[in-house]
Amino acid sequence: MSEVGVRRVLEQLAGGSLTVEEALAAVRGLSFEDLGFAKVDHHRGMRCGFPEVIFSPGKTAEQVTTIAGRLLQQGARVLATRVTDEVAAGLQELDSRAVHHREARAVVIDPGPPRELVGLVAVLSGGTADIPVAEEARVTAELIGARTQAFYDVGVAGLHRLLRYQGELQEANVVVVVAGMEGALASVVGGLLEAPVVAVPTSVGYGASFQGLAPLLTMLNSCAAGVAVVNIDNGFGAGYLAGLINRAIVVGGREGPS
């Protein structure tokens, strides 16, 4: 249950439309719910500002839909990552509001009213092959509440493509840079912009890229300040972090780099 949900229960209790027993029943599962195969953390939205996210690989379609159903019962937003078409179909059957972001391999169910997206998170990919990871980051950041803008296939092999968008990128509060091969794009962006850069190495590349290890090491050794690095192919982690930074900047009253 989110803070909004708890507040609603308390207001209904104070207003007399809920009895004490009904209010207790509503918040009884606030800590976590033991499903046997999973312990659903209903308190995470209040602790961390965003509900528990479902990582789908290794789970059956039935397990994913069951967890999602329990989250929805508490009024939480649902994000399921790395979904197969089977899992996506199950979630769409569970709730007609489910949106399958096929390229991001994610499903979003947002039971609340439409929210205004704020600030700006720019999401860049070095190449077209990096787009699935970049889209996972973009979808995640938007669900957290960030306005996003994508700039795809702007890698260092054709640096003029990136430089064309430098003015637009200056408006971003945070920049997510997704790149495979040698992963140099994060350092280039970090050297051009004031905004913090969240770098995502991908497993895209030929043999000596070692399934993303080469770009990971390049990004970790960036000579540009202000570059932080998440794990290989971890678009979700990058989008989540970027969304939190963007939220903190907007709440703090800063709309973009000065």
C-alpha positions in Angstrom: 0.0 0.0 0.0 1.2 3.5 -0.9 1.3 6.4 1.5 -1.7 7.7 -0.4 -3.6 4.5 0.3 -2.8 4.6 4.0 -3.9 8.2 4.2 -7.2 7.4 2.5 -7.9 4.6 5.0 -7.1 7.0 7.9 -9.3 9.7 6.5 -12.2 7.2 6.0 -11.7 6.0 9.6 -11.7 9.6 10.9 -14.8 10.4 8.8 -16.7 7.4 10.1 -17.1 5.6 6.8 -14.8 2.8 8.0 -14.9 1.0 11.3 -11.8 0.3 13.3 -12.0 -3.4 12.3 -12.3 -2.5 8.6 -9.4 -0.1 8.9 -7.3 -2.8 10.6 -8.2 -5.2 7.8 -7.2 -2.7 5.2 -3.7 -2.2 6.6 -3.1 -5.7 8.1 -1.0 -6.7 5.1 1.0 -3.5 5.0 4.3 -5.2 6.0 4.4 -8.2 3.6 2.2 -10.9 2.4 3.5 -14.5 2.4 2.4 -16.4 -0.7 4.7 -19.3 -0.1 6.7 -18.9 -3.3 7.1 -15.1 -2.7 6.8 -12.6 0.1 5.2 -9.5 -1.4 6.6 -6.3 0.1 3.5 -4.1 0.4 5.4 -1.6 2.6 8.1 -0.8 0.0 6.1 2.0 -1.6 6.0 3.9 1.7 9.7 3.2 2.5 11.2 3.8 -0.9 8.6 5.9 -2.7 7.9 3.1 -5.3 6.3 -0.3 -4.9 8.1 -3.6 -5.3 9.0 -4.4 -8.9 8.5 -7.9 -10.4 11.6 -9.4 -12.0 10.0 -12.0 -14.2 12.8 -14.4 -15.3 12.8 -17.6 -13.2 9.1 -17.1 -12.3 6.2 -18.8 -14.0 3.5 -16.8 -15.6 1.1 -17.8 -12.8 3.5 -16.6 -10.2 4.0 -13.2 -11.9 0.3 -12.6 -12.3 -0.4 -13.7 -8.7 2.2 -11.2 -7.3 0.8 -8.5 -9.6 -2.7 -9.2 -8.5 -1.7 -8.8 -4.8 0.0 -5.5 -5.5 -3.0 -4.2 -7.4 -5.3 -5.1 -4.4 -3.2 -2.7 -2.4 -3.6 0.0 -5.0 0.1 -0.2 -6.1 1.5 0.5 -9.5 2.9 -2.7 -11.1 6.1 -2.9 -13.2 7.1 -6.4 -14.4 10.4 -6.5 -16.2 11.9 -8.9 -18.7 8.6 -10.4 -19.5 7.9 -13.0 -22.1 4.9 -12.8 -24.4 3.3 -15.5 -22.2 3.7 -13.4 -19.1 2.6 -10.2 -20.8 -0.6 -12.0 -22.0 -1.3 -13.2 -18.5 -0.9 -9.7 -17.0 -3.2 -8.2 -19.7 -5.8 -10.9 -18.9 -5.4 -10.0 -15.2 -6.0 -6.3 -15.8 -7.2 -4.5 -18.9 -5.1 -1.5 -18.0 -1.9 -3.5 -18.5 0.4 -2.0 -21.1 3.0 -4.3 -22.8 6.1 -2.3 -23.7 7.4 -4.9 -26.1 10.7 -3.4 -26.9 11.4 -2.7 -23.2 10.3 -6.3 -22.4 8.1 -4.8 -19.6 4.5 -4.6 -18.6 3.1 -1.6 -16.6 -0.2 -1.5 -14.8 -1.0 1.9 -13.3 -4.3 1.8 -11.4 -4.2 5.5 -10.4 -5.4 8.6 -12.3 -3.0 10.0 -15.0 -0.1 11.7 -13.5 1.8 14.7 -14.8 5.4 13.8 -15.7 7.9 16.3 -14.4 11.6 17.2 -14.9 13.5 15.5 -17.7 15.5 12.3 -18.0 17.3 11.9 -21.3 17.9 8.4 -22.4 20.7 7.7 -25.0 21.7 4.6 -26.8 25.0 4.0 -28.5 23.4 1.8 -31.2 20.1 0.4 -32.3 21.0 -2.9 -30.7 21.1 -1.2 -27.3 17.5 0.1 -27.5 15.8 -2.7 -25.6 17.9 -1.9 -22.5 17.4 1.9 -23.1 13.7 1.4 -23.4 13.6 -0.5 -20.1 15.3 2.5 -18.5 12.9 5.0 -20.1 9.7 3.1 -19.2 11.0 2.7 -15.6 11.8 6.4 -15.2 8.4 7.5 -16.6 6.6 5.2 -14.2 8.4 6.9 -11.4 7.1 10.2 -12.7 9.9 11.6 -14.9 9.3 13.1 -18.3 11.7 11.4 -20.7 13.2 12.0 -24.1 15.0 9.4 -26.1 18.1 9.9 -28.3 18.9 6.6 -29.9 21.8 5.4 -32.1 24.1 8.3 -31.2 27.3 6.4 -30.5 30.9 7.5 -30.8 31.5 6.0 -34.2 29.5 9.0 -35.6 30.0 11.6 -32.9 28.3 14.3 -35.0 25.0 12.6 -34.4 25.3 13.2 -30.6 26.5 16.8 -31.0 23.4 17.7 -33.0 21.4 17.2 -29.8 23.7 18.8 -27.3 21.4 21.8 -26.8 18.4 19.6 -26.0 20.5 17.4 -23.7 21.5 20.4 -21.7 17.9 20.7 -20.5 18.0 17.2 -18.8 18.2 16.7 -15.1 19.7 13.3 -15.5 21.1 11.5 -18.6 21.0 7.7 -18.9 23.6 6.4 -21.4 23.2 2.9 -22.7 26.1 1.5 -24.8 27.8 -1.8 -25.7 31.0 -2.4 -27.7 33.7 -0.4 -25.9 31.2 1.8 -24.0 32.9 5.1 -24.6 29.7 7.1 -25.0 29.2 7.6 -21.3 32.6 9.4 -20.9 31.8 11.6 -23.9 28.4 12.6 -22.5 29.9 13.1 -19.1 32.4 15.5 -20.6 29.8 17.6 -22.4 27.0 18.0 -19.8 26.6 19.2 -16.2 23.8 16.7 -15.5 24.7 13.4 -13.8 25.2 10.5 -16.1 23.9 7.0 -15.3 25.9 4.6 -17.5 24.6 1.2 -18.6 26.9 -1.2 -20.2 25.2 -3.7 -22.5 26.1 -7.2 -23.6 26.1 -6.0 -27.3 29.4 -6.5 -29.0 31.8 -8.9 -30.6 33.8 -11.6 -28.7 36.3 -9.5 -26.9 33.6 -7.4 -25.4 33.0 -10.4 -23.1 29.2 -10.1 -23.0 29.4 -6.5 -21.6 32.5 -6.7 -19.4 34.5 -4.5 -21.7 32.1 -1.6 -21.7 31.5 -2.1 -18.0 35.2 -1.6 -17.3 35.4 1.4 -19.7 32.5 3.1 -17.9 33.9 2.3 -14.4 37.2 3.9 -15.5 35.6 7.0 -17.1 37.8 10.0 -17.0 34.7 12.2 -16.9 33.4 13.2 -13.5 29.7 12.7 -12.7 29.4 9.3 -14.3 27.9 6.4 -12.2 27.6 2.9 -13.5 25.0 0.2 -13.1 25.3 -3.5 -13.9 25.4 -5.0 -17.4 22.1 -4.7 -19.3 20.4 -3.2 -16.1 18.1 -0.7 -17.8 15.7 -1.0 -14.9 18.3 0.0 -12.3 19.4 3.0 -14.4 15.9 4.2 -15.0 15.0 3.8 -11.3 18.1 5.8 -10.2 17.6 8.5 -12.8 13.9 8.8 -11.8 14.9 9.2 -8.1 17.5 11.9 -8.9 15.1 13.7 -11.2 12.4 13.6 -8.5 14.8 15.0 -5.9 15.8 17.9 -8.3 12.2 18.8 -9.1 11.1 18.6 -5.5 14.1 20.7 -4.5 12.8 23.4 -6.9 15.5 23.0 -9.6 14.1 22.3 -13.1 17.4 21.7 -14.8 21.1 22.4 -14.8 22.0 26.0 -14.3 
